[in-house]
Amino acid sequence: MHLNHDAAAPAAEPIAFDDFLRVDIRIGTIVAAEPFPEARKPAFKLKIDFGPAIGVKKSSAQIVARYGLEDLPGRQVAAVVNFPPRQIGKFMSEVLTLGFADAAGEVILFAPDRAVPNGSRLF
């Protein structure tokens, strides 16, 4: 499936509300960020704390164009926590960190505008 990141793309086909509820999107705080030089596309390895119910999960994120490693720890991000883990090279990505493409097509992380408890679910 190809996702269209273009802001001018039409809305996707309608889905039932129950389908939306099946996607578990939570807030977590990045606790560690490392380079990922083996990735085919430039990326960082993230460790994200989703609170006691979910714990710390790993994610690969293609955000190197807009973020420095030193800027990431302590930052809250949104991620899908109920996709199956995905092997990316030698790294197992456990959650999908969410973002939007800016005007240049680079990923901007999606986060709340105020701090919320880790593990909070999007509704």
Secondary structure, DSSP 8 states (H G I E B T S, - for coil): ------TTS-------HHHHHHS-EEEEEEEEEEE-TTSSS--EEEEEE--TTT-EEEEEE--TTT--GGGSTT-EEEEE-SS--EEETTEEE-SEE-EEE-TTS-EEE---SS---TT-B--
